[in-house]
Amino acid sequence: MHDVTKLSDIHVGLIVKIKTDNEIFEGRIFEIISTSDNRDGIRVALDNGKYGNVIEVLRSPEIIKERIFETESHYSDNKESFYEPVMRYHSIPRAIQSFANAEGGFLYIGVKDDSPPEEKIIGLDEDRQIAVHNNGELSEGKFQDVLRGDIEDVLEKYLKCTKSVVSLLDFNFPEIDEKIILEITIKRSTEPIFFKYLSRNKKERVFPIEIFEGKKTNRKLDYFCYRAGSRKHETETIEEFYAYYNEHFKKI
């Protein structure tokens, strides 16, 4: 759940109620105005032009569907499943990294991205089958615990930060159009998060690199990306990362 008095729990893209001049308004957060925790509620600007202190974060099925069906969303991303290897060890960790390294956001699992609306929400049946195969018969609650635990384990291995990455996440299993999906709310990180390339035995991989006139060296390659608009942006040089660090993280 979101604590509306804590800056770490409120991020751009949330649908909220705010109070200003004894009036209450609803809308999507466009900008965070507060620079620290506020017992009256974090002060924000909404995309409808209203300013005020957050008094409630709204999480209805209708709001979730609105995010899922947005095209070119700045605030959310959709993935069909978790247990497919490319999703588990690559796409999902990097998607979570990109939101946490920017303004925060939402990741939905059990949702097809490039599909017509009536086929978009598919639920978690595929992931449930794999979880049952690996663990035996599971109740719905136990399956959700297993899925959450497996996601957290992968993130702890592949994403590195001076603070816990898992502590930035909130897991919710809403029922949308009679199908249960996973909504992961991702808070903004106060420290940069790096993706580690790991080998099959979970050791960090070393890559051969040609540096000058045929001379080669070996390097570990940390991957750093952040959400920029509706896409992930990867920093390709230390200089580029340092510029983003100064612009983004030093302001937190």
Secondary structure, DSSP 8 states (H G I E B T S, - for coil): ---TT-GGG--TT-EEEEEETTEEEEEEEEEE--SS--TT--EEEETTS-EEEEEEE---HHHHHHHHH-SS-SSEEEES-SSSHHIIIIIHHHHHHHHHTTT-EEEEESB-SSS-HHHHB--SHHHHHHHHHHH-S--HHHHHHHHHHHHHHHHHHHEE-SS-SGGGEEEE--EETTEE-EEEEE---SS--EEE-B-TTS-B--EEEEEETTEEEEE--EE-EEEETTEEEE--SHHHHHHHHHHHGGG-
